[in-house]
Amino acid sequence: MTPSPLRVRWLGRVAFRDAHALQSALHARSGGDHLLLLEHPSVYTLGARGALAHVLAPVGELDGELVRTNRGGDVTWHGPGQLVGYPVLSVPAAPGVTAAHVHAVEQVLIDALSDLGLPGCTRSPGFPGVWVGGRKVAAVGVRITRGRSMHGFALNVAPDLTRFAAIVACGLAGKEVTSLAAEGVDVTMRRVVDAVAARAVARWGREGVERQDVAWRSSTPGVAALSGRDGTGPTDEPVDTPVPVAAQGVAVRLLGRLAGAGVDAGAGLALDRRKPEWLRAKTDLGPAFRSLRRDLRERSLVTVCEEAGCPNISECWAAGTATFMINGSRCTRACGFCLVDTRHPEALDAGEPGRVAEAVAAMGLEHAVITAVARDDLPDGGAAAFAACVEAVRARCPGTAVEVLIPDCKGDPAALDSIFAARPEVVNHNLETVARLQRAVRPSASYARSLAVLARAKAAGLTTKSGLIVGMGESEPEVLGALADLRAVGVDIVTLGQYLRPTAAHLPVARWWHPDEFAALATAGAAMGFAHVQASPLTRSSYHARDAAGAATAIVPA
């Protein structure tokens, strides 16, 4: 068996519900060890046996929601300026295993704090966590079941300590909470993450380490680090820097985010660079293509094939297949790779699900794919329309399998559950790119949130699918790491294809990936246990979707 490294992920700012869904999925599988490092937006969490009486302020007046969770310990607060770590590890069964694991987590923090310039940190017998001079600098609360650990620690770097005034922190009345900053240690979150990661690897990385980070603040000259408007953390803007030829026309904001992710936009391929032979899709505008286009126009239906400029449109339409795009043709997000219209969205069309079902029937589809633009303007992110389309197709064409390619619906569990309750045969949600490039490629999304969406779908008992596009500045090890993350949350089907720059305003192409490299990725994906890997330069999310779904249903679900 190939050794499995400790996979360390710095994920930036992540909603508690998304982080919990992600670590729950990692915990449920035995696919290796993980250390998730992140910050939470302001939230109060209460352990399984925690006392509600230790929440001193009225729940409605707390700065953040109060969440009951299944870890040990009592009540605590998480928020910006606090490093949260979730070691999801295989823990050998032994007497006192939970106490031993807590001891190990504490030691990782004690050692890291010493490295950072805060010596003298200790344990306090009977009170889990890390203490300095009688003040608590880090809380520890874990859960171990079925030989796997989850939850972990919260280390106060430089948070607003007044947030703890609303609770009896960890149920310990009269005990003071402190932070690195309060103890006179001025250190960046990045340095703290590096120190903790190094000590964690020394303790748990027996078979090596594989680390990936969502982009940090830029250290590139001429690039300023600013607060991200999407609330996921810092982004970068160029300051009075010349625009290289390959990046001319690209939005200034995108250029800044690329620089922040360590990508030199000027080194990319020019828009007029001739494509290699393997990227030249064949065109077939014959009778079958024209008939399908006419049928879609008559029903006032939109396809992602057209809106996103898919290179396979001729092949798929000539074969009588198309991916329906619902909820209008205008997206509320502006991803750096996508051609879809981003003007103000229009009102939903209540008759659309019925027309989609009619088109599926007219085309005689055995496998229908339905996607949508992101609709962050809607309370449910457009989830209800997905459920309505699945139900309409089932009513009109009972034998047709339905695959949905969904946005993240902002991670809202109720919205996602409404889609899952319709029981589509396949739930697809694309990760799109590696962790480092997320903020450059799709700034309104989140690497952790996308993994959490897929984790929730798998927990609902559905076949799951995701995809990556390459050629935007990622490395092969990063792609393999992203594939490992997808497999770790139970994804069954994965697609990998080459990024093709739609216009000069979009992200430059960093390089063309050769067909042999795609073949190697497919081999690696198969070795990871995916039921089906579709990897080629022209592969897109819905390419050969029916064959992929058939391969997934032919095996025991993950």
Rosetta blueprint (number, residue, H / E / L):
1 M L
2 T L
3 P L
4 S L
5 P L
6 L E
7 R E
8 V E
9 R E
10 W E
11 L E
12 G E
13 R E
14 V L
15 A L
16 F H
17 R H
18 D H
19 A H
20 H H
21 A H
22 L H
23 Q H
24 S H
25 A H
26 L H
27 H H
28 A H
29 R L
30 S L
31 G L
32 G L
33 D L
34 H E
35 L E
36 L E
37 L E
38 L E
39 E E
40 H L
41 P L
42 S L
43 V E
44 Y E
45 T E
46 L E
47 G L
48 A L
49 R L
50 G L
51 A L
52 L H
53 A H
54 H H
55 V E
56 L L
57 A L
58 P L
59 V H
60 G H
61 E H
62 L L
63 D L
64 G L
65 E L
66 L E
67 V E
68 R E
69 T L
70 N L
71 R L
72 G L
73 G L
74 D L
75 V E
76 T E
77 W E
78 H E
79 G L
80 P L
81 G L
82 Q E
83 L E
84 V E
85 G E
86 Y E
87 P E
88 V E
89 L L
90 S E
91 V L
92 P L
93 A L
94 A L
95 P L
96 G L
97 V H
98 T H
99 A H
100 A H
101 H H
102 V H
103 H H
104 A H
105 V H
106 E H
107 Q H
108 V H
109 L H
110 I H
111 D H
112 A H
113 L H
114 S H
115 D H
116 L L
117 G L
118 L L
119 P L
120 G L
121 C L
122 T E
123 R E
124 S E
125 P L
126 G L
127 F E
128 P E
129 G E
130 V E
131 W E
132 V E
133 G L
134 G L
135 R E
136 K E
137 V E
138 A E
139 A E
140 V E
141 G E
142 V E
143 R E
144 I E
145 T E
146 R L
147 G L
148 R E
149 S E
150 M E
151 H E
152 G E
153 F E
154 A E
155 L E
156 N E
157 V L
158 A L
159 P L
160 D L
161 L H
162 T H
163 R H
164 F H
165 A H
166 A H
167 I E
168 V L
169 A H
170 C H
171 G H
172 L L
173 A L
174 G L
175 K L
176 E L
177 V E
178 T L
179 S L
180 L L
181 A L
182 A L
183 E L
184 G L
185 V L
186 D L
187 V L
188 T L
189 M H
190 R H
191 R H
192 V H
193 V H
194 D H
195 A H
196 V H
197 A H
198 A H
199 R H
200 A H
201 V H
202 A H
203 R H
204 W H
205 G L
206 R L
207 E L
208 G L
209 V E
210 E E
211 R E
212 Q E
213 D E
214 V L
215 A L
216 W L
217 R L
218 S L
219 S L
220 T L
221 P L
222 G L
223 V E
224 A E
225 A E
226 L E
227 S E
228 G L
229 R L
230 D L
231 G L
232 T L
233 G L
234 P E
235 T E
236 D E
237 E E
238 P E
239 V L
240 D L
241 T L
242 P L
243 V L
244 P L
245 V H
246 A H
247 A H
248 Q L
249 G L
250 V L
251 A L
252 V H
253 R H
254 L H
255 L H
256 G H
257 R H
258 L H
259 A H
260 G H
261 A L
262 G L
263 V L
264 D L
265 A H
266 G H
267 A H
268 G L
269 L E
270 A L
271 L L
272 D L
273 R L
274 R L
275 K L
276 P L
277 E H
278 W H
279 L H
280 R L
281 A L
282 K L
283 T L
284 D L
285 L L
286 G L
287 P H
288 A H
289 F H
290 R H
291 S H
292 L H
293 R H
294 R H
295 D H
296 L H
297 R H
298 E H
299 R L
300 S L
301 L L
302 V E
303 T E
304 V H
305 C H
306 E H
307 E H
308 A L
309 G L
310 C L
311 P L
312 N L
313 I H
314 S H
315 E H
316 C H
317 W H
318 A H
319 A L
320 G L
321 T L
322 A L
323 T E
324 F E
325 M E
326 I E
327 N L
328 G L
329 S L
330 R E
331 C L
332 T L
333 R L
334 A L
335 C L
336 G L
337 F L
338 C L
339 L L
340 V L
341 D E
342 T L
343 R L
344 H L
345 P L
346 E L
347 A L
348 L L
349 D L
350 A L
351 G L
352 E H
353 P H
354 G H
355 R H
356 V H
357 A H
358 E H
359 A H
360 V H
361 A H
362 A H
363 M H
364 G L
365 L L
366 E L
367 H E
368 A E
369 V E
370 I E
371 T E
372 A E
373 V L
374 A L
375 R L
376 D L
377 D L
378 L L
379 P L
380 D L
381 G L
382 G L
383 A H
384 A H
385 A H
386 F H
387 A H
388 A H
389 C H
390 V H
391 E H
392 A H
393 V H
394 R H
395 A H
396 R H
397 C L
398 P L
399 G L
400 T L
401 A E
402 V E
403 E E
404 V E
405 L E
406 I L
407 P L
408 D L
409 C H
410 K H
411 G H
412 D L
413 P H
414 A H
415 A H
416 L H
417 D H
418 S H
419 I H
420 F H
421 A H
422 A L
423 R L
424 P L
425 E L
426 V E
427 V E
428 N E
429 H L
430 N L
431 L L
432 E E
433 T L
434 V L
435 A H
436 R H
437 L H
438 Q H
439 R H
440 A H
441 V H
442 R L
443 P L
444 S L
445 A L
446 S L
447 Y H
448 A H
449 R H
450 S H
451 L H
452 A H
453 V H
454 L H
455 A H
456 R H
457 A H
458 K H
459 A H
460 A L
461 G L
462 L L
463 T E
464 T E
465 K E
466 S E
467 G E
468 L E
469 I E
470 V E
471 G L
472 M L
473 G L
474 E L
475 S L
476 E H
477 P H
478 E H
479 V H
480 L H
481 G H
482 A H
483 L H
484 A H
485 D H
486 L H
487 R H
488 A H
489 V L
490 G L
491 V L
492 D L
493 I E
494 V E
495 T E
496 L E
497 G E
498 Q E
499 Y L
500 L L
501 R L
502 P L
503 T L
504 A L
505 A L
506 H L
507 L L
508 P L
509 V E
510 A L
511 R L
512 W L
513 W L
514 H L
515 P H
516 D H
517 E H
518 F H
519 A H
520 A H
521 L H
522 A H
523 T H
524 A H
525 G H
526 A H
527 A H
528 M H
529 G L
530 F L
531 A L
532 H E
533 V E
534 Q E
535 A E
536 S L
537 P L
538 L L
539 T L
540 R L
541 S L
542 S L
543 Y L
544 H L
545 A H
546 R H
547 D H
548 A H
549 A H
550 G H
551 A H
552 A H
553 T H
554 A L
555 I L
556 V L
557 P L
558 A L
